Amino acid sequence: MLTIRLARGGAKKKPYYSIVVTDSRNARDSGAIKEKIGYYNPVARGNELMIHMDTERMDHWIATGAQTSEKVKQLTKIFKKAQASGEKASMRTRTSLTTKQQEKEAAAKQAQKEAEKAAAEAEKAAAEAEKAAAEAEKAAAEAEKADTESTPEAESTAESESSEADK
């Protein structure tokens, strides 16, 4: 029975796996493989690809009856998802860089919300100040009008009092 599985290579503490099609009875690293269809580099750094595989050949071997190991199924799923989104295939779901980016984005969103809230409050305060100024203007106009109305009455009252005193 054919299996699609990982064959280890690389150096001590620096693993590198080939994704190979081989007979299930063969040892993992025996070298008796039918075809190498990709690789998995768990210690990839920088611009190095972590996973690469020929999905057409994988589908061909699966169609001919080859079984995939659990790890190869996981890697295939990750690789196809990465291909669909146009990103590099990576096993790391949350890297420190991604976490930092998420924190920055969350802080930016929070700052934007606070800025919008502050702008809304400032706009509300400006509207209230404008309303208060209009009311004060209106009150001043009414007070001035009352002063002008009371001034002629006071003058007429003063005149009538002085005319009565003259008599």
C-alpha positions in Angstrom: 0.0 0.0 0.0 1.3 3.5 -0.9 1.5 6.3 1.6 2.3 9.9 1.3 4.4 10.9 4.4 7.4 12.8 5.6 11.0 11.6 5.3 13.4 13.3 7.6 16.6 15.0 6.4 18.7 17.9 7.5 21.2 18.1 10.3 21.0 17.6 14.0 18.6 20.1 15.6 17.8 21.4 12.1 15.1 19.1 10.7 14.1 19.2 7.1 11.4 16.9 5.8 10.6 15.7 2.3 7.0 14.9 1.4 7.4 11.6 -0.4 5.3 8.8 -1.9 6.5 5.4 -0.7 5.4 1.9 0.2 4.1 1.8 3.8 6.3 -1.1 4.6 9.5 0.9 4.0 11.3 2.6 6.8 10.8 6.4 7.2 14.2 7.4 5.8 15.1 4.3 3.8 15.4 6.1 0.5 13.1 3.7 -1.3 10.7 6.3 -2.5 8.5 6.5 -5.6 8.4 10.3 -5.9 9.3 13.4 -3.9 6.3 15.7 -4.1 7.3 18.5 -1.8 9.1 19.5 1.4 8.4 20.9 4.9 10.9 23.0 6.7 9.8 23.6 10.3 12.7 25.9 11.1 12.2 28.2 8.1 13.3 31.8 8.7 12.9 35.0 6.8 11.9 34.6 3.2 12.3 30.8 3.2 9.2 28.8 2.5 8.0 26.5 5.2 5.9 24.2 3.1 5.9 23.5 -0.6 4.3 20.7 -2.5 3.1 19.8 -5.9 -0.7 19.5 -5.3 -1.3 18.1 -8.8 1.0 15.1 -8.1 -0.5 14.8 -4.6 -4.0 14.5 -6.1 -2.7 12.0 -8.7 -1.2 9.7 -6.0 -4.3 10.0 -3.8 -6.4 9.1 -6.9 -4.3 6.0 -7.4 -4.9 4.8 -3.9 -2.2 6.3 -1.8 -3.0 7.2 1.8 -1.7 10.4 3.5 -0.3 10.5 7.0 -2.0 12.8 9.6 0.9 15.4 9.4 0.8 15.5 5.6 -3.0 16.1 5.8 -2.4 19.0 8.1 0.4 20.4 5.9 -1.7 20.0 2.7 -4.6 21.9 4.3 -2.3 24.7 5.4 -0.6 24.9 2.0 -3.8 25.0 0.1 -5.2 27.7 2.4 -2.1 29.7 1.9 -2.2 29.3 -1.9 -5.8 30.5 -1.9 -5.0 33.6 0.1 -1.7 34.3 -1.8 0.4 34.2 1.4 3.4 32.1 2.4 2.5 28.7 3.9 3.2 28.8 7.7 2.5 26.5 10.6 2.6 29.3 13.1 -0.9 30.5 13.8 0.1 33.4 16.0 3.6 34.7 15.7 4.9 37.5 17.9 4.9 39.8 14.9 1.3 39.0 14.1 0.4 39.6 17.8 2.2 43.0 17.7 0.4 43.9 14.5 -2.9 43.0 16.0 -2.1 45.0 19.2 -1.2 48.0 17.0 -4.4 47.7 15.0 -6.5 47.4 18.1 -4.8 50.5 19.6 -5.3 52.4 16.4 -9.0 51.5 16.4 -9.4 52.4 20.0 -7.6 55.8 19.4 -9.9 56.4 16.4 -13.0 55.6 18.5 -11.8 57.9 21.2 -11.0 60.7 18.7 -14.5 60.3 17.1 -16.1 60.4 20.6 -14.0 63.5 21.5 -15.0 65.2 18.2 -18.7 64.4 18.9 -18.4 65.8 22.4 -16.6 68.9 21.1 -19.3 69.4 18.5 -22.0 69.0 21.1 -20.2 71.4 23.4 -19.9 73.9 20.6 -23.6 73.6 19.8 -24.4 74.1 23.5 -22.1 77.1 23.7 -23.7 78.6 20.5 -27.1 78.1 22.0 -26.1 79.6 25.3 -24.6 82.6 23.4 -27.8 83.0 21.5 -29.8 82.9 24.7 -27.5 85.4 26.3 -27.8 87.7 23.3 -31.6 87.4 23.4 -31.6 88.1 27.2 -29.4 91.1 26.7 -31.6 92.4 23.9 -34.7 92.0 26.1 -32.9 93.7 29.0 -31.9 96.6 26.8 -35.5 96.8 25.5 -36.8 96.8 29.0 -34.3 99.5 30.0 -35.4 101.6 27.0 -39.1 101.1 27.8 -38.6 101.8 31.5 -36.5 104.9 30.8 -39.2 106.9 29.1 -41.7 105.9 31.8 -39.3 107.0 34.4 -38.7 110.3 32.6 -42.5 110.8 32.2 -43.0 109.9 35.9 -40.1 112.3 36.9 -41.6 115.0 34.7 -45.1 114.6 36.2 -43.6 114.7 39.7 -41.7 117.8 39.0 -44.7 119.5 37.4 -46.8 118.7 40.4 -44.2 120.1 42.6 -44.2 123.4 40.6 -47.9 123.9 41.2 
